[in-house]
Amino acid sequence: MQPMLATLADAPLSDPNLVYEPKYDGIRALVSVTPRARAVEVSIASRLGNDKTAQFPELVAALEAWGRRRKAPALLDGEIVALDSDGEPLGFEKLQDRIHLTSARDVARLAAEKPVALMVFDLLRDGDQDLCGLALTERRRRLERALRGAPARTIRISRQERGDGVALMAEARARGWEGIIAKDARSIYRPGRRTLDWRKLKLVKEEDLVVGGYTEPRGSRASFGALLLGLPTAGGRLRYAGHVGGGFSDKELTRVARLLEAREIAASPFETSPPANEKPHWVRPELVARVKFAEWTSEGYLRQPIYLGLRDDIGPGDVIGAPPTAPPKVPAARGAKRSPAGRARAKAAATPRSTDEVPRGGPKGAPADQLELRRLTEALDDLEARGGGRLQLRDGALIDVGNLGKKLWPELGLTKGDLLRYYVTVSPCLLPVVRDRPLVMRRLPDGIAGPAFYQHRAPDQVPRGVRAERIAPDDDVPTRFVGGDLATLLHMAQLAAISQDPWFSRAQSPHEMDFAAIDLDPMDEAPFSRVRDIARWVHDELEALDVPGFLKTSGSSGLHVYLPLRPGTPFEAGMLFCQIIASIVAGRHPEAATVERAVKKRDPKSVYVDYLQNVEGKTLACAYSARASDYAGASTPLRWDELDHRLDPRAFTIRTLPRRLAEVGDLWAPLGAASGHARGIDLEAALDRVRARHG
């Protein structure tokens, strides 16, 4: 039997006749469990019918234990998924080390190191009864009854919501899932059929494509440079869809190279010859590669593809993906008039519930600037495919970039190349935030899962266009990076400094702060709803004092409130004012907020209202900075009216922030316009109002 297949198509998120399930990203499996007199026979088959039983011994053991409790055979339909340390499902690429193994010793080792689970969503046979003709709701009822007592960590029933998929889709966006599946609750099971009874609502852009060739390597790269990918056409040839060179480990490069060599042919399988920077070689179109990517271009090519792995559970004939035929819509420029419908779309996009993949081209700027940003992102795509090289900026600066396929966020598959492209895209808004400010690097050369270290000193040699200067107060730091230039931003990202952490003062006036900040830092057991409440109380106090405040996510679990200050404000004055605000809020709400410095003395459910960041030389991650959080957060400016129950900081990531910027514009610009100018806060007058209000 072959599994029933879902169609990539729209479906309402609220319909009493639909049920909604997570779209698990693993290997589709039909699992047969047959109790015998002395043993339980277990068979695991992929969608193509390939036997996967020996590759997942922990599944076999769990299914045997379940089968011993039964008297009759069963046929299950589900998805084999990799698990993280908390037992949560991961993406397909996390199965790559397991699905091609043949050695029993290697299988046993990785079964212990990289566990999996079977997410079961259908029961097709129960004993001698074929259930395919029953409605989905009845099959689900029988499945839930049958799996009672199964090993819960390894054999799981997929989540299902009846009639309303809004919350599940919101969770999918927040957690970075591939999407959800909408199924007609009345539908029967149609083996081997792709039908609209099951519909895929995808969020993450991933595609299976046929390998038609490869390019020769460049520089120190071994085996091959990039895979040439295509989509099958009615005429039996491939339509070129793009090339992918990023995302390969050395081991995977070697393995794939052997498979390519065995399939090499003289003639191209593509309809038209693909563009290639290096000499192309052609192969029989038998291999299917899974890639993730940012978007389809208007020409029908992949933009920013990253290799995830080869599929052995599907063949070229199963590849049905197709790029959009219409060019992407261009967001309205800032200041342009929108129709009521356009304003409604912009407002919807501004809410943190949207995590669609980012558009390219940046949040704002003249058309020439947008073209330059697009040129740079495309150049980074090409450099990642080639394993690295030199990036030329418009001002002539040359930045060497390498190891762009290094996964800085391994669980999400996000690479150094993704980080550089993100910073190019948001640079029109980020560079003014860090302009003239000394920067501290927190470097993570092995990604967020590896060790981190702080580095104040800039390297002795930096590329032309990168700003590194001696700052007057420094005695032991010869030079520091100073922000404001794209070359500096990208060079720091190349050094694996994920975040941008500027001083509260400028290089020209290091002893004078031009903004202050209150950092709302939750303890481990504090819910985010508590952080939201405290941010509102801070805002209420500032409003009562007629003091402006600017709100942003931290990019991790907290929120930041920034205050613009007038020229010449000493650090002691800025910190004193923030201390007063923090103490007032903590005094009024001691059950939620604290200014206790000693972590051990804080309530584990409290939020630390931190005013001590306002010290000369200290830093906070700035607006639009990427963060080394597990969800690849980006510190995102917010309107105060967004501070409601819908606000989820995990919705703001390096994937989603550029789209928000394209819709709502630069909400942080007013802070920059006020900081260090007469429009900043007059602290003396503000303190008079504090005394009048609180005595």
ZAMARGU-4260 file (C-alpha; in steps of 0.2 Angstrom, whole numbers, plus 5000, padded with zeros to 4 digits):
<rodrens>
0) 5000/5000/5000 | 5006/5018/4996 | 5001/5032/5008 | 4988/5045/5004 | 4996/5062/5000
5) 4991/5080/5004 | 4990/5094/4991 | 4998/5111/4993 | 4983/5122/4993 | 4974/5135/5003
10) 4961/5130/5016 | 4951/5141/5029 | 4958/5141/5047 | 4941/5139/5054 | 4929/5126/5047
15) 4918/5114/5057 | 4922/5100/5043 | 4941/5101/5045 | 4953/5095/5057 | 4971/5103/5059
20) 4987/5094/5063 | 5005/5100/5063 | 5015/5097/5047 | 5029/5086/5053 | 5045/5087/5043
25) 5053/5070/5043 | 5051/5053/5033 | 5033/5047/5029 | 5031/5029/5035 | 5019/5015/5034
30) 5021/5004/5049 | 5015/4986/5050 | 5015/4978/5067 | 5010/4959/5067 | 5010/4949/5084
35) 5015/4931/5082 | 5016/4917/5094 | 5034/4920/5100 | 5038/4937/5093 | 5031/4953/5085
40) 5035/4957/5067 | 5038/4975/5063 | 5040/4983/5046 | 5044/5001/5042 | 5042/5006/5024
45) 5045/5024/5017 | 5033/5032/5005 | 5043/5023/4990 | 5042/5006/4999 | 5060/5006/5004
50) 5063/4996/5020 | 5068/5007/5034 | 5066/4995/5048 | 5084/4992/5052 | 5088/5010/5052
55) 5077/5014/5067 | 5079/5001/5080 | 5072/5011/5094 | 5056/5013/5085 | 5056/4994/5082
60) 5058/4990/5100 | 5044/5002/5105 | 5033/4995/5092 | 5037/4977/5098 | 5033/4982/5116
65) 5016/4989/5110 | 5013/4974/5099 | 5015/4962/5113 | 4999/4970/5121 | 4989/4967/5106
70) 4981/4951/5099 | 4979/4957/5081 | 4990/4966/5068 | 4989/4984/5064 | 4995/4996/5049
75) 4999/5013/5055 | 5003/5029/5045 | 5014/5042/5052 | 5030/5052/5051 | 5047/5048/5058
80) 5055/5064/5065 | 5071/5068/5074 | 5069/5074/5092 | 5079/5088/5101 | 5085/5086/5119
85) 5067/5091/5126 | 5059/5078/5115 | 5052/5091/5103 | 5052/5087/5084 | 5065/5094/5073
90) 5067/5096/5054 | 5071/5084/5040 | 5089/5088/5040 | 5092/5081/5057 | 5088/5064/5050
95) 5101/5065/5037 | 5114/5056/5048 | 5103/5041/5050 | 5093/5038/5034 | 5108/5032/5024
100) 5117/5021/5037 | 5120/5003/5033 | 5132/4998/5047 | 5122/4990/5062 | 5136/4998/5074
105) 5133/5015/5066 | 5114/5013/5067 | 5115/5009/5086 | 5127/5023/5090 | 5116/5036/5081
110) 5100/5029/5088 | 5107/5033/5106 | 5114/5050/5100 | 5100/5056/5089 | 5083/5049/5095
115) 5068/5049/5084 | 5049/5047/5087 | 5035/5040/5076 | 5021/5053/5075 | 5006/5043/5071
120) 4991/5051/5062 | 4981/5037/5055 | 4976/5018/5058 | 4973/5009/5041 | 4970/4991/5047
125) 4965/4985/5064 | 4966/4966/5064 | 4958/4959/5048 | 4948/4975/5046 | 4952/4988/5032
130) 4948/5005/5039 | 4952/5015/5024 | 4934/5016/5019 | 4929/5024/5036 | 4928/5043/5039
135) 4944/5051/5046 | 4935/5055/5063 | 4931/5036/5065 | 4949/5031/5060 | 4955/5044/5073
140) 4944/5037/5087 | 4950/5019/5083 | 4969/5025/5083 | 4967/5034/5100 | 4960/5018/5107
145) 4973/5007/5099 | 4988/5017/5105 | 4983/5017/5123 | 4998/5011/5133 | 5011/5013/5118
150) 5028/5020/5124 | 5024/5038/5124 | 5040/5046/5120 | 5043/5035/5105 | 5026/5031/5098
155) 5015/5047/5098 | 4998/5052/5091 | 4999/5068/5081 | 4990/5083/5088 | 4974/5087/5081
160) 4962/5102/5083 | 4944/5101/5077 | 4936/5115/5067 | 4948/5129/5072 | 4966/5130/5066
165) 4970/5148/5070 | 4979/5144/5087 | 4989/5129/5079 | 4994/5140/5064 | 5000/5154/5076
170) 5010/5141/5086 | 5017/5135/5070 | 5023/5152/5065 | 5030/5155/5083 | 5039/5139/5084
175) 5046/5139/5066 | 5036/5123/5060 | 5035/5119/5042 | 5016/5122/5043 | 5000/5113/5046
180) 4989/5100/5038 | 4970/5103/5035 | 4960/5087/5033 | 4942/5084/5029 | 4935/5076/5044
185) 4923/5066/5033 | 4936/5060/5021 | 4940/5042/5018 | 4958/5036/5016 | 4964/5035/4997
190) 4980/5025/4996 | 4993/5033/4984 | 4981/5047/4979 | 4985/5066/4981 | 4969/5074/4985
195) 4962/5090/4992 | 4954/5081/5006 | 4971/5084/5014 | 4979/5101/5011 | 4996/5107/5016
200) 4997/5125/5023 | 5016/5128/5022 | 5025/5142/5031 | 5044/5137/5029 | 5049/5137/5011
205) 5057/5120/5007 | 5056/5111/4991 | 5061/5094/4984 | 5070/5096/4967 | 5079/5085/4955
210) 5098/5085/4953 | 5103/5087/4935 | 5121/5091/4937 | 5135/5099/4947 | 5149/5111/4945
215) 5167/5109/4948 | 5174/5116/4965 | 5183/5132/4967 | 5197/5136/4979 | 5199/5124/4994
220) 5182/5116/4992 | 5183/5097/4988 | 5172/5086/4978 | 5160/5098/4969 | 5155/5116/4970
225) 5136/5116/4968 | 5121/5105/4963 | 5111/5110/4948 | 5093/5108/4952 | 5077/5107/4941
230) 5059/5103/4941 | 5052/5090/4929 | 5043/5095/4914 | 5029/5087/4903 | 5042/5084/4890
235) 5053/5073/4902 | 5067/5086/4904 | 5071/5097/4918 | 5067/5116/4920 | 5082/5124/4928
240) 5077/5130/4946 | 5094/5135/4953 | 5110/5129/4961 | 5114/5125/4979 | 5131/5124/4987
245) 5128/5129/5005 | 5123/5117/5019 | 5135/5103/5015 | 5147/5095/5028 | 5163/5088/5022
250) 5156/5070/5025 | 5140/5074/5015 | 5151/5082/5001 | 5160/5066/4999 | 5145/5055/5000
255) 5135/5065/4987 | 5150/5066/4975 | 5151/5047/4974 | 5133/5046/4970 | 5135/5060/4956
260) 5150/5051/4949 | 5140/5035/4947 | 5127/5044/4937 | 5137/5056/4926 | 5131/5057/4908
265) 5137/5067/4893 | 5121/5077/4888 | 5112/5090/4899 | 5095/5084/4906 | 5089/5102/4906
270) 5078/5111/4893 | 5091/5125/4893 | 5108/5126/4898 | 5109/5132/4917 | 5120/5147/4920
275) 5136/5141/4930 | 5151/5150/4937 | 5161/5134/4935 | 5162/5120/4922 | 5146/5110/4924
280) 5144/5091/4923 | 5128/5082/4920 | 5120/5067/4929 | 5105/5056/4926 | 5091/5065/4935
285) 5088/5051/4948 | 5093/5060/4964 | 5081/5071/4974 | 5088/5085/4985 | 5078/5094/4999
290) 5082/5113/5000 | 5076/5127/5010 | 5076/5144/5002 | 5070/5162/5005 | 5059/5164/4990
295) 5056/5160/4971 | 5062/5175/4960 | 5050/5182/4947 | 5061/5172/4934 | 5057/5156/4943
300) 5073/5153/4952 | 5077/5148/4970 | 5084/5163/4980 | 5096/5159/4994 | 5094/5140/4994
305) 5103/5129/5007 | 5105/5110/5005 | 5096/5100/5018 | 5099/5082/5012 | 5095/5069/4998
310) 5078/5060/4999 | 5078/5041/4997 | 5060/5040/5002 | 5053/5049/4986 | 5059/5049/4968
315) 5060/5061/4954 | 5042/5057/4948 | 5036/5063/4965 | 5043/5080/4963 | 5028/5092/4960
320) 5034/5109/4967 | 5033/5123/4955 | 5038/5142/4957 | 5025/5156/4956 | 5022/5162/4939
325) 5018/5180/4945 | 5032/5192/4950 | 5032/5195/4969 | 5023/5211/4975 | 5034/5225/4980
330) 5029/5233/4997 | 5023/5251/4996 | 5037/5264/5000 | 5038/5273/5017 | 5027/5288/5016
335) 5017/5282/5001 | 4998/5283/5002 | 4989/5266/5004 | 4972/5261/5000 | 4961/5255/5015
340) 4964/5237/5010 | 4983/5241/5010 | 4982/5249/5027 | 4973/5234/5033 | 4986/5222/5026
345) 5000/5233/5034 | 4992/5232/5051 | 4990/5213/5050 | 5008/5211/5044 | 5013/5222/5059
350) 5006/5210/5072 | 5019/5198/5078 | 5009/5183/5072 | 5016/5184/5055 | 5032/5174/5052
355) 5032/5172/5033 | 5049/5171/5025 | 5057/5188/5022 | 5056/5198/5006 | 5073/5203/4999
360) 5078/5221/4995 | 5077/5229/5012 | 5065/5239/5023 | 5067/5256/5015 | 5077/5268/5004
365) 5078/5274/4986 | 5076/5262/4971 | 5095/5263/4969 | 5098/5258/4987 | 5086/5244/4985
370) 5095/5237/4970 | 5112/5238/4979 | 5105/5228/4994 | 5098/5215/4982 | 5114/5214/4972
375) 5123/5211/4989 | 5111/5197/4994 | 5113/5189/4978 | 5132/5190/4978 | 5131/5182/4995
380) 5120/5168/4988 | 5134/5165/4975 | 5148/5166/4987 | 5140/5153/4999 | 5137/5142/4984
385) 5156/5143/4980 | 5161/5141/4998 | 5167/5159/5001 | 5176/5174/4992 | 5177/5192/4992
390) 5161/5204/4993 | 5163/5221/4985 | 5153/5235/4992 | 5147/5250/4983 | 5160/5261/4991
395) 5174/5250/4985 | 5177/5241/5001 | 5181/5223/4999 | 5175/5211/5013 | 5182/5193/5013
400) 5168/5181/5018 | 5170/5162/5021 | 5162/5147/5029 | 5145/5154/5025 | 5137/5137/5026
405) 5142/5136/5045 | 5126/5133/5055 | 5126/5147/5068 | 5108/5141/5073 | 5110/5122/5071
410) 5092/5117/5076 | 5085/5130/5064 | 5097/5127/5050 | 5102/5145/5049 | 5119/5149/5043
415) 5132/5163/5044 | 5126/5167/5026 | 5109/5169/5033 | 5116/5181/5046 | 5125/5191/5033
420) 5110/5192/5022 | 5099/5198/5036 | 5111/5212/5041 | 5112/5218/5023 | 5093/5218/5022
425) 5090/5228/5038 | 5106/5239/5037 | 5096/5255/5031 | 5088/5254/5048 | 5102/5247/5059
430) 5117/5257/5054 | 5109/5273/5060 | 5107/5265/5077 | 5125/5260/5079 | 5133/5275/5070
435) 5148/5282/5079 | 5145/5270/5094 | 5160/5259/5100 | 5155/5241/5099 | 5158/5225/5110
440) 5159/5209/5101 | 5151/5193/5108 | 5158/5180/5096 | 5151/5162/5094 | 5162/5154/5081
445) 5154/5137/5083 | 5136/5144/5083 | 5124/5147/5098 | 5127/5129/5104 | 5146/5132/5106
450) 5156/5143/5118 | 5155/5162/5117 | 5167/5175/5122 | 5168/5194/5123 | 5180/5203/5113
455) 5183/5222/5115 | 5198/5224/5104 | 5197/5225/5085 | 5210/5214/5076 | 5226/5223/5071
460) 5222/5222/5053 | 5205/5226/5046 | 5198/5228/5028 | 5198/5245/5020 | 5181/5253/5025
465) 5180/5245/5042 | 5180/5257/5056 | 5191/5253/5071 | 5197/5267/5082 | 5205/5271/5099
470) 5192/5278/5111 | 5198/5291/5124 | 5194/5282/5140 | 5202/5265/5135 | 5219/5261/5143
475) 5220/5243/5138 | 5210/5242/5122 | 5221/5249/5107 | 5206/5250/5095 | 5188/5246/5095
480) 5175/5243/5081 | 5164/5258/5079 | 5147/5256/5070 | 5139/5265/5056 | 5146/5257/5040
485) 5140/5242/5031 | 5158/5236/5029 | 5160/5236/5048 | 5144/5227/5051 | 5147/5213/5039
490) 5165/5211/5044 | 5159/5208/5062 | 5146/5196/5056 | 5160/5186/5047 | 5169/5185/5063
495) 5153/5177/5071 | 5148/5192/5081 | 5130/5188/5080 | 5123/5203/5089 | 5127/5222/5088
500) 5131/5228/5105 | 5134/5247/5105 | 5139/5259/5120 | 5126/5271/5126 | 5138/5285/5121
505) 5147/5290/5105 | 5165/5289/5101 | 5166/5308/5100 | 5159/5310/5117 | 5161/5294/5127
510) 5157/5301/5144 | 5140/5307/5139 | 5125/5296/5136 | 5112/5300/5123 | 5100/5287/5128
515) 5096/5277/5144 | 5088/5260/5145 | 5077/5249/5157 | 5080/5231/5154 | 5066/5220/5159
520) 5074/5203/5161 | 5063/5188/5167 | 5069/5175/5178 | 5067/5157/5172 | 5050/5153/5178
525) 5042/5170/5174 | 5029/5170/5160 | 5031/5183/5146 | 5014/5190/5151 | 5022/5196/5167
530) 5036/5205/5157 | 5022/5213/5146 | 5013/5219/5162 | 5029/5227/5169 | 5032/5236/5153
535) 5015/5243/5153 | 5018/5249/5171 | 5034/5257/5166 | 5025/5266/5151 | 5012/5272/5163
540) 5025/5280/5175 | 5034/5288/5160 | 5018/5295/5153 | 5013/5302/5170 | 5030/5311/5170
545) 5028/5317/5152 | 5043/5307/5147 | 5044/5298/5130 | 5049/5280/5130 | 5053/5268/5116
550) 5049/5249/5117 | 5058/5235/5109 | 5060/5216/5111 | 5077/5211/5117 | 5078/5197/5104
555) 5078/5184/5118 | 5065/5183/5132 | 5063/5201/5138 | 5059/5219/5133 | 5069/5235/5133
560) 5062/5253/5136 | 5074/5266/5129 | 5074/5285/5134 | 5081/5298/5123 | 5092/5311/5133
565) 5099/5328/5129 | 5117/5332/5125 | 5129/5332/5139 | 5119/5320/5150 | 5132/5311/5162
570) 5130/5293/5165 | 5126/5295/5183 | 5111/5306/5179 | 5104/5294/5166 | 5106/5279/5178
575) 5098/5288/5193 | 5082/5292/5183 | 5081/5274/5177 | 5084/5268/5195 | 5069/5279/5201
580) 5057/5272/5188 | 5062/5254/5191 | 5061/5257/5210 | 5043/5265/5209 | 5037/5250/5198
585) 5045/5237/5209 | 5038/5245/5225 | 5021/5246/5218 | 5021/5228/5211 | 5033/5218/5222
590) 5024/5201/5217 | 5030/5203/5199 | 5045/5215/5198 | 5061/5217/5207 | 5077/5227/5208
595) 5086/5215/5218 | 5103/5213/5211 | 5107/5196/5218 | 5100/5182/5207 | 5098/5170/5221
600) 5088/5182/5231 | 5075/5185/5217 | 5058/5176/5216 | 5061/5163/5201 | 5044/5170/5194
605) 5049/5188/5195 | 5056/5200/5182 | 5072/5210/5186 | 5069/5228/5181 | 5087/5232/5177
610) 5093/5250/5177 | 5112/5245/5180 | 5115/5244/5161 | 5117/5263/5161 | 5136/5263/5165
615) 5149/5270/5154 | 5156/5256/5142 | 5141/5244/5146 | 5131/5238/5131 | 5114/5231/5126
620) 5109/5222/5110 | 5103/5236/5099 | 5087/5238/5089 | 5087/5226/5074 | 5101/5216/5081
625) 5101/5198/5078 | 5102/5188/5094 | 5110/5171/5099 | 5093/5165/5106 | 5087/5147/5101
630) 5074/5155/5089 | 5086/5167/5080 | 5077/5182/5088 | 5080/5199/5082 | 5078/5214/5093
635) 5062/5222/5086 | 5055/5240/5089 | 5036/5240/5094 | 5022/5252/5096 | 5015/5253/5113
640) 4998/5248/5107 | 5006/5231/5102 | 5009/5227/5120 | 4994/5215/5122 | 4990/5197/5124
645) 4995/5193/5106 | 5013/5199/5108 | 5025/5184/5107 | 5043/5189/5106 | 5047/5173/5098
650) 5038/5179/5082 | 5052/5192/5079 | 5066/5183/5071 | 5080/5186/5057 | 5067/5178/5046
655) 5052/5188/5050 | 5059/5206/5054 | 5063/5212/5037 | 5045/5209/5031 | 5038/5218/5046
660) 5050/5233/5042 | 5044/5233/5024 | 5027/5236/5031 | 5028/5246/5046 | 5044/5256/5043
665) 5058/5261/5055 | 5049/5263/5072 | 5066/5266/5080 | 5070/5282/5070 | 5062/5294/5082
670) 5073/5289/5096 | 5088/5292/5086 | 5081/5309/5080 | 5078/5314/5099 | 5094/5306/5107
675) 5108/5319/5109 | 5097/5333/5104 | 5086/5346/5113 | 5071/5335/5110 | 5079/5323/5122
680) 5072/5322/5140 | 5076/5336/5152 | 5081/5325/5167 | 5081/5340/5179 | 5063/5344/5175
685) 5058/5326/5175 | 5065/5324/5192 | 5055/5339/5198 | 5039/5330/5192 | 5044/5314/5201
690) 5046/5324/5217 | 5029/5332/5214 | 5021/5315/5210 | 5028/5304/5223 | 5034/5317/5237
</rodrens>
